[in-house]
Amino acid sequence: MSSIFNPPLHRQRHQFVIDFVMKNKPRRVADLGCSECRLLKQLKFHREIEQLVGVDVNGGKIKKKMHGLGPLSADYLQPTYDQLQIELYQGSVTQRDARLRGFDLVTCIELIEHLTLTDLEHFSAVVFGYTTPVNVIVSTPNSEFNVLLPGLSGFRDRDHKFEWNRAEFKSWALKVCFEYGYDVEFTGVGEAPPGQQDCVGFCTQIGVFHRRRGRDHCGALPGDGGETVFPYTLLYSVNYPSLRDNNTLRRVLVSEVLYWAEQIKNRWIEEKSVCEEEVEALMDYSGRRDDKELLWTSDPKQPEFGTLNNVVSVPLAALWSCCPKVGELSGSLGNLRHLLMDEPEVQLNQDGSAVLVKYQEQDQDVDTDLEDGEDSEGSQCFYRAEQEEDWEADV
């Protein structure tokens, strides 16, 4: 059947949902009858979504493809402030589960025709009466279009319990709206050949339901007593790395600080090479060449010497003001110091004002990736950092 449509019909159905998501930007989305999670795999790239849930009665189908919903390497290497949690459940859409309440969007793509009419009544009560999402997208075959499908006799799938014409679908949808406080728009995908659209309609008919304003978002079924129920079985759960998570933020910040501190140290050593003979003379005079801390100063001709284990001291103020990503992640110099204080990978000086980076003579021969640039007037840093990559992934 898909071969007579371009794009294939299942892709048109999924694209309809994606277009709705892009326009309305729901944060919590559930796909009922998710099967092998094809729609969810596309929706996970739309980062306005913060929670994705899939439900299917066939747990085997979910398990077959569920790990494809996990984070990519780039999600760990370049996390953003976006949040995404994905959960997959085995369960029946005729059973109420409190974890499905209050979603912004519930999709039921080619689902209802697999239910008996009795189960369809339970489905309506559960989805529209109990979980009460803000929006519901329901798609189902349009039986009027079947005459245009070559070689088809009977239903389109052997598991279909019914296939409705447009009037039957409209009758069911309006009944749902009347009973549970929704409005509905009718549309579809899979257009008929020119001149036949009015006669047969779309191959797939779609109802987009919108909860009316003032409708209680936490409905209850008659006789449920208001109890909280969790009959669904959780099969898969994953949280994508996000900079809103303090552990992820610290990990990325530490990586940035260590990288830029090393770059600053290397550049500083290069700029100090003009006074290398003077530095060597001072070291020889002190008699403590192997036990020195080389301190950062605003005057490259006036290095200072301490007695701390042969390291270069890179001020946090230099890192925060001259390295955009460090400033963005930390927010303030004080917060940068706080975030680094207990990090085992970062060594700070005694008052916590600078990062200590190991210094060896061979460091003077290390190439640096920083570009040359003129100093900013009054700046503590006398280098210009190479512009970093934008870690915000375009989806």
C-alpha positions, 0 to 999 in steps of 0.5 A: 500500500505504501508504494502508491504514496510518496512519501510512504503513508506511515511516514506521512502519519509520523510527519503529521505528528512531528509538524504538530509538535514543532508548532505546539511545542508540547513538553510531555508526549506519550505514544500509545501503541508505540510498537517498535518505537519508530515515532518516538525515535523521531520525536526524541530529536525535538528538544522542546520535549522533556518527557517521552513515553511509549506504551504497547501491549506487546512487550517483545516489540518494544524490547526489540528496538528500545535501546535505539532511543538511548543518548548518542555519543554527542549527547554526552560529549556536548550536553545542553541545558535541554532535558529529556526522559524516555520511558517505555511501558508494557500495558493495555490502553484499556487500563488506567495508569496514573503515570500517564496523567496530565500529558500535553500530547497523546498520540494513537496512530493506527491503534483504535482499529485493533480494539474491539468495540467494547475495548474502544469504550474503555480506551475512550474512558481511560484516555479522555476521561482519566489521563485527560491530555491537553491534545490527542491525535487519533489516526485510523484507516478510512474505509471509503478509500479502500476501493482505490487500493489495488488487490485489497479485499476486506480489511487492510490488516488481518488484526483490524476489528473494524474500519470506519468510513468518515461518518462513523469516525466523526460520530465516535469522535463527537461522542467522545467530545461530548462525554469528556469535554474536548473539541475535535478537528478532522483531517488526514494524510494520503490524498486521493488521485485528482478529482476523487478527494471529495468522494473518498477522502484521505486514506488515513483519517485523523482526529485532533482533539483539544481539551476545553479550557476549564476542563479538570486535567485530573479526571477520574473514572466512575468507581475508581475511588481516586486511588493511584494505580500503576499496572503498566510494567516499566521496560526501559528508562533513560535520562539524557545528560543535561547541564541542568544536572549538577553532576553533568555541569561539573563534568563539562566545566572541569573538562573546559577548565583543564583544557583552557588552563593548559592552553593558557599555561602553554601560551604564557610560557611562550610569551615568557621566553623573551625573558628566559635568560633572566628567569634562569638567572633568578632560578640559579641564584635561588638554588631551588630550581626543582621546587618552584611555583611559577605565578601568573602576573599581569606583567609578563616581564615580572614573573614571581616565584613561590615554593609550591612544586613547580607549577604554573598558577592560572587565575580563575579570573583569567579563565572566567573572563577570557574563556566563554564556555567557562563563563557560560557554565559557571555564571560568576567567578564566585560560582566557578570557585565553588564548583571547582573547590571539591573536584579531585581533578582540579588543583587550586592554590591555597586561597582557591583563586587559581588553578595550578598546572604542572610545569616542566621545561619541555612544556616550553616546546609544546605547540599551542592551538591559540591564535595570536591576538592583540591584548585588550586594554586593561585586561588581565589576560594577554592572549586571545582565545580561539573561538570555541565550537558551539555545543548547542546541537541543531536538530 
